[in-house]
Amino acid sequence: QVQLVESGGGLVQAGGSLRLSCAASGGTFSTYAMGWFRQAPGKEREFVAVMKWSVGTTFHSDSVKGRFTISRNNAKNTVYLQMNSLKPEDTAVYYCAATRTDYRGSYYPTNGYQYDYWGQGTQVTVTT
């Protein structure tokens, strides 16, 4: 059974940085894609970033491109989301997700229904 455990959320002032971690266990992740999503109060879940584990290529949403970076540590089966230049509108619960589907080529899964496993979420609050 695949388990995803997020950590690293917290309270930060606008312009600051946080790094979220997602530790994965219970599966073989060589063909997985690992993604980050977020959901703010009263809003729909939003795609943030995704990495194809086997090749290490990444895709970021326009809203975070240039500020957030998804990365991984293969040895630790951990994916990270480095968040810089945070804005109040980045406030949300951030979720890590994994999909078993081997998406090849230039396509990246950006919809929540494409993911098979989810973490419990970690709160990020950005103050002015």
VOVO-760895 format. One record per residue: residue number from 1; residue in three letters; x, y, z of N, C-alpha, C in turn. Coordinates in steps of 0.001 Angstrom, whole numbers, plus 524288, in hexadecimal, padded with zeros to 5 digits. Example, Ala and Ser with C-alpha at 12.3 -4.5 7.8 and 13.67 -1.06 7.14 Angstrom:
<nodes>
NODE   resi   resn      nX      nY      nZ     caX     caY     caZ      cX      cY      cZ
NODE      1    ALA   83386   7E9C6   81E78   8300C   7EE6C   81E78   83390   7F31C   81E78
NODE      2    SER   83232   7F736   81BA8   83566   7FBDC   81BE4   83264   8001E   81EBE
</nodes>
This chain:
<nodes>
NODE   resi   resn      nX      nY      nZ     caX     caY     caZ      cX      cY      cZ
NODE      1    GLN   80344   7FB6D   80000   80000   80000   80000   80378   804DC   80000
NODE      2    VAL   802B9   8081A   7FC17   805DA   80CD6   7FBB2   80405   810CC   7FFC7
NODE      3    GLN   807B9   8130F   80263   8068C   81736   80627   809C9   81C02   804E4
NODE      4    LEU   8074C   8207C   80540   809E1   8257D   80455   80933   828D4   80930
NODE      5    VAL   80D7A   82ADB   80B2E   80D46   82E01   80FEB   80FEB   83336   80EE2
NODE      6    GLU   80CD0   83769   80F22   80EE3   83CAA   80E44   810CA   83F03   81368
NODE      7    SER   81468   8429C   812DF   81638   845A7   8174F   8187B   84AC2   8153C
NODE      8    GLY   81964   84E69   818DB   81BFE   85335   81765   8188D   857FE   816ED
NODE      9    GLY   8137E   85754   8178E   81013   85BDA   81749   810C2   85F58   81C0C
NODE     10    GLY   80E46   863E7   81BD6   80EA3   8677E   8203D   80CDF   86CEA   81ED2
NODE     11    LEU   80E4A   87090   82237   80CD9   8760B   821A6   811A5   87919   81FEA
NODE     12    VAL   8110C   87C48   81BDE   8157E   87F3C   819DA   8138D   8847A   817D2
NODE     13    GLN   816E5   8885D   81812   8157B   88D7D   8160D   81607   88D92   81014
NODE     14    ALA   81319   8910A   80DB9   81380   891B3   8080F   81927   892E3   80690
NODE     15    GLY   81AE3   89066   8024F   82047   890F2   8009B   823E0   88CC3   802C4
NODE     16    GLY   821FF   889DF   80695   8252A   885D5   80903   8250D   880B9   80600
NODE     17    SER   82787   87CC1   80857   8280F   877AB   805CD   82699   87343   80982
NODE     18    LEU   824E6   86EFF   80735   823F4   86A20   80A06   82564   865A8   8066E
NODE     19    ARG   826D4   8613B   808B6   827A1   85C89   805A5   8242F   85839   807C5
NODE     20    LEU   820D1   85643   80483   81D85   851E4   805EA   82026   84CCD   80452
NODE     21    SER   81F41   848C6   8077D   8214B   84393   80650   81CD6   83FB6   80606
NODE     22    CYS   81D92   83BC8   802BE   819C0   8378E   80249   81CCA   83270   80225
NODE     23    ALA   81C6B   82F89   80669   81F1C   82A89   806CC   81B75   82638   804FA
NODE     24    ALA   81D3D   82332   8012D   81A0C   81F0C   7FEE2   81C0F   819B9   80099
NODE     25    SER   81878   81630   801A6   819EF   810E3   80325   815D8   80D07   80139
NODE     26    GLY   81768   80808   8011B   813B2   803EA   7FFDC   812F9   802D1   7FA14
NODE     27    GLY   81647   804FB   7F6BE   8159B   80400   7F12D   81AB7   80476   7EE3B
NODE     28    THR   81A8F   80309   7E947   81EFE   803AA   7E5C3   81DDD   80866   7E25D
NODE     29    PHE   820E6   80C62   7E300   81F79   81162   7E0C2   82228   812A3   7DB97
NODE     30    SER   824C1   80EDA   7D95A   827D9   80FF4   7D4B0   82494   811E3   7D01D
NODE     31    THR   81F9A   81059   7CFD1   81C54   81220   7CB7E   8183A   81608   7CD47
NODE     32    TYR   8188E   817B9   7D218   81491   81B3C   7D42D   815A1   820DB   7D27A
NODE     33    ALA   81179   823ED   7D2DF   81203   82996   7D2DD   81046   82B70   7D837
NODE     34    MET   8131F   82F2D   7DA51   811EA   83153   7DF73   81069   83705   7DEBE
NODE     35    GLY   80C0E   83878   7E10D   80A29   83DC5   7E04A   808DD   84087   7E55C
NODE     36    TRP   80881   8459E   7E4FB   806A9   848E7   7E94C   801CA   84BD3   7E77B
NODE     37    PHE   7FDED   84BDF   7EAEC   7F926   84ECF   7EA17   7F83D   85231   7EEE6
NODE     38    ARG   7F4BF   855EB   7EE6A   7F35A   8591A   7F2EE   7ED96   85A77   7F2A8
NODE     39    GLN   7EB72   85B81   7F747   7E5FB   85D0A   7F795   7E55E   86139   7FBB3
NODE     40    ALA   7E3A0   865B4   7F9FF   7E294   86A0D   7FD85   7DCE1   869C5   7FF4F
NODE     41    PRO   7DBA1   86C24   803BE   7D63A   86C0C   805B2   7D266   86E35   801A8
NODE     42    GLY   7CE48   86B39   800A0   7CA4C   86CF5   7FD02   7CBB5   86C8F   7F750
NODE     43    LYS   7D046   86A4C   7F632   7D1F8   869DD   7F0C0   7D2C5   8642E   7EF46
NODE     44    GLU   7D2F2   8633D   7EA38   7D3E4   85DF6   7E85A   7D9B3   85C96   7E8D1
NODE     45    ARG   7DABA   85792   7E8EB   7E01C   855BA   7E90F   7E2F1   8576F   7E410
NODE     46    GLU   7E7BC   8590B   7E4B7   7EAC6   85B4E   7E06C   7EFEB   8585B   7DFCA
NODE     47    PHE   7F132   85722   7DAF2   7F638   854B6   7D9C3   7FA98   858A9   7DAA1
NODE     48    VAL   7FEEE   856BB   7DCCD   80370   85A1F   7DDC1   8082D   8586C   7DA89
NODE     49    ALA   809BD   8537B   7DB21   80E70   851A3   7D870   80E6F   84BB5   7D840
NODE     50    VAL   81166   84994   7D490   811C7   843E5   7D407   8172C   84271   7D214
NODE     51    MET   818EE   83DD5   7D3C3   81DEE   83BB4   7D1F1   81D26   83615   7D04E
NODE     52    LYS   81F50   834BE   7CBD4   81F63   82F4A   7CA2D   8241C   82CBD   7CCB9
NODE     53    TRP   82315   828FD   7D026   82732   826DE   7D36D   82B96   8245D   7D036
NODE     54    SER   82A2C   82180   7CC11   82E13   81E78   7C92F   83202   821E5   7C64F
NODE     55    VAL   8304B   82669   7C47B   833C8   829B2   7C151   83515   82EDB   7C3F6
NODE     56    GLY   8322C   8302C   7C806   83356   834F1   7CAEC   83191   839F5   7C860
NODE     57    THR   82E75   8398A   7C442   82C98   83E55   7C1C8   827FC   84082   7C4CE
NODE     58    THR   8273C   84596   7C45B   8235B   8483F   7C795   81FE5   84BEB   7C469
NODE     59    PHE   81B7C   84D37   7C6C7   817DD   850FC   7C47F   8155E   853F5   7C8FA
NODE     60    HIS   81535   85931   7C872   812FF   85C82   7CC90   80E86   85FB6   7CA58
NODE     61    SER   80AB9   860D5   7CD9D   80665   8641B   7CBEB   80850   869AD   7CB09
NODE     62    ASP   8058B   86C85   7C7E5   8070F   871EB   7C6C3   8070B   87544   7CBB0
NODE     63    SER   80392   8740E   7CF54   80317   87744   7D401   807CC   876DE   7D79E
NODE     64    VAL   80AE7   872C2   7D716   80F68   87217   7DA89   8148C   871E2   7D798
NODE     65    LYS   81456   871C5   7D27B   81912   87149   7CF56   81CD8   875BC   7D09B
NODE     66    GLY   821BC   87455   7D179   825AB   87831   7D2D6   8262B   87926   7D8A6
NODE     67    ARG   8224E   87760   7DBAD   8227A   87810   7E15E   822DD   872D5   7E43B
NODE     68    PHE   82035   86EE4   7E241   82036   869BB   7E4B3   8234F   865F0   7E153
NODE     69    THR   825C1   8621E   7E3E4   828AB   85E1C   7E117   827B9   858CF   7E38E
NODE     70    ILE   8262A   85515   7E05D   82593   84FB2   7E23A   82AB0   84CD1   7E12E
NODE     71    SER   82C47   849A3   7E4FF   83111   8469F   7E46D   8307A   84187   7E76E
NODE     72    ARG   83483   83E40   7E74C   8340F   83928   7E9DB   83944   83780   7EC29
NODE     73    ASN   838EA   833CD   7EFBE   83D77   830FB   7F1C0   83C3D   82B38   7F0FA
NODE     74    ASN   83EC4   828D6   7ED19   83D95   82361   7EBD5   83E95   81FC2   7F06D
NODE     75    ALA   842E6   8209A   7F317   8446D   81D16   7F74E   84076   81D25   7FBBD
NODE     76    LYS   83DE2   82189   7FC70   83A24   82210   800B6   83483   82174   7FEE8
NODE     77    ASN   833B6   8207A   7F9D7   82E58   82031   7F7C2   82B31   824ED   7F974
NODE     78    THR   82D8B   82965   7F8F3   82B1D   82E3B   7FACE   82B01   8323F   7F66D
NODE     79    VAL   8269A   834DD   7F5FB   8261D   8392D   7F246   82554   83E2E   7F565
NODE     80    TYR   8277C   84264   7F365   8275E   84763   7F620   82494   84B80   7F2D4
NODE     81    LEU   822B5   84F7A   7F57E   820B8   8541D   7F2DB   8233A   858CC   7F587
NODE     82    GLN   82710   85B11   7F2F3   82992   85FC2   7F4E8   8264F   86469   7F336
NODE     83    MET   8248A   86774   7F6F3   82117   86BDA   7F5DC   823CE   870E3   7F77E
NODE     84    ASN   824FB   8742B   7F3B9   82783   87930   7F4AD   823DB   87DA4   7F335
NODE     85    SER   82520   8823F   7F503   82206   886EF   7F3C4   81C35   885FE   7F4B3
NODE     86    LEU   81B0E   883DB   7F938   815A5   88267   7FA5E   81221   8872F   7FAAD
NODE     87    LYS   80D4F   88660   7F902   8095A   88A76   7F8FF   804B7   888B6   7FC5A
NODE     88    PRO   801B3   88C66   7FE5A   7FD12   88ADA   80165   7F96C   88734   7FE5D
NODE     89    GLU   7F927   887CC   7F951   7F5B5   88469   7F639   7F7BD   87EDB   7F5B1
NODE     90    ASP   7FC72   87DD6   7F7A9   7FE73   8787A   7F7D3   7FC6E   87583   7FC98
NODE     91    THR   7F9BE   8783D   80011   7F796   875BB   804B2   7F3C3   87175   80330
NODE     92    ALA   7F4C2   86CC1   80528   7F183   86840   803C6   7F37A   8637D   806C4
NODE     93    VAL   7F06A   85F58   80679   7F256   85A3E   80814   7F4E2   857C6   80346
NODE     94    TYR   7F9B3   8561C   803F4   7FCAD   853D4   7FFA6   7FCB9   84DE8   8002A
NODE     95    TYR   7FB8F   84B50   7FBD9   7FB40   845A8   7FBBC   7FF3A   84369   7F7EE
NODE     96    CYS   8019C   83F2F   7F99B   804F3   83C14   7F63D   801A4   837AD   7F400
NODE     97    ALA   802AB   83643   7EF21   7FFB9   83217   7ECA0   80343   82EEF   7E910
NODE     98    ALA   801BD   82A09   7E826   804CF   82697   7E4CB   80132   823A2   7E115
NODE     99    THR   80303   822F6   7DC56   80023   81FD7   7D88D   80392   81B74   7D68F
NODE    100    ARG   80148   816C7   7D605   80426   8123E   7D423   804BA   81249   7CE35
NODE    101    THR   801A7   81563   7CB9F   801C6   81575   7C5EF   806E5   817BF   7C3FF
NODE    102    ASP   80935   81525   7C03B   80E2A   816E8   7BDF8   80CFD   81A95   7B96E
NODE    103    TYR   80CA5   81F94   7BAA8   80BB0   82377   7B69D   810C5   824AB   7B3C5
NODE    104    ARG   810CA   82397   7AECA   8159C   8243D   7ABC6   81548   82905   7A845
NODE    105    GLY   819B3   82A59   7A627   819E4   82EC6   7A297   8193F   833E0   7A579
NODE    106    SER   816C3   83787   7A2F9   81649   83CC8   7A506   81152   83DA8   7A839
NODE    107    TYR   80E3E   8399F   7A910   8095C   83A44   7ABFD   80A5E   839A7   7B1D4
NODE    108    TYR   807F2   83D12   7B4E0   8083F   83CDB   7BA91   802BA   83CBC   7BCCE
NODE    109    PRO   801CC   83964   7C0AF   7FCAC   83938   7C332   7FBE0   83DDD   7C6CE
NODE    110    THR   7F7D5   840F2   7C5C2   7F6CE   845A2   7C8DE   7F166   845B2   7CB51
NODE    111    ASN   7EE79   84177   7CAB0   7E94A   84120   7CCFF   7E95D   83D5B   7D194
NODE    112    GLY   7E689   83EB4   7D59F   7E686   83B82   7DA4F   7E4B1   835F8   7D95A
NODE    113    TYR   7E101   83542   7D5C2   7DEEA   83007   7D4D3   7E2EC   82C64   7D25D
NODE    114    GLN   7E72E   82E84   7D075   7EB42   82B55   7CE1B   7EEF2   828F4   7D230
NODE    115    TYR   7EE35   82A47   7D712   7F1A9   82881   7DB3C   7EF06   82457   7DE92
NODE    116    ASP   7F22A   8207F   7E029   7F02F   81C04   7E309   7F0CB   81C75   7E8EB
NODE    117    TYR   7F4A0   81F55   7EAA2   7F5D2   81FA4   7F038   7F67F   82555   7F1D4
NODE    118    TRP   7F4DF   8266E   7F69D   7F51D   82BC5   7F8AE   7F725   82BC7   7FE38
NODE    119    GLY   7F9F6   82FD8   7FF7F   7FB7A   830A9   804E3   7F731   8336C   807E1
NODE    120    GLN   7F841   83468   80CD6   7F448   836B8   81040   7F412   83C9E   80FD1
NODE    121    GLY   7F808   83EF1   80D82   7F824   84494   80CC9   7FB27   8475A   81110
NODE    122    THR   7FD56   84BD8   80FA7   80019   84F21   8136D   7FE9F   854CE   8125D
NODE    123    GLN   7FD8D   857AB   8169A   7FB9F   85D01   81609   80022   860CB   8151C
NODE    124    VAL   7FF7A   86422   8114C   80316   86870   8105E   7FFF9   86D80   810C6
NODE    125    THR   801BF   870F9   81436   7FF1C   875F7   814F0   80314   87A56   8141B
NODE    126    VAL   801D7   87DD0   81072   8054A   88228   80F2B   802A6   88733   810E1
NODE    127    THR   8053B   88A12   81458   80305   88EE5   81672   80565   893AA   813CA
NODE    128    THR   80285   897FC   813FC   80475   89CD7   811A7   80813   89FAB   8156E
</nodes>
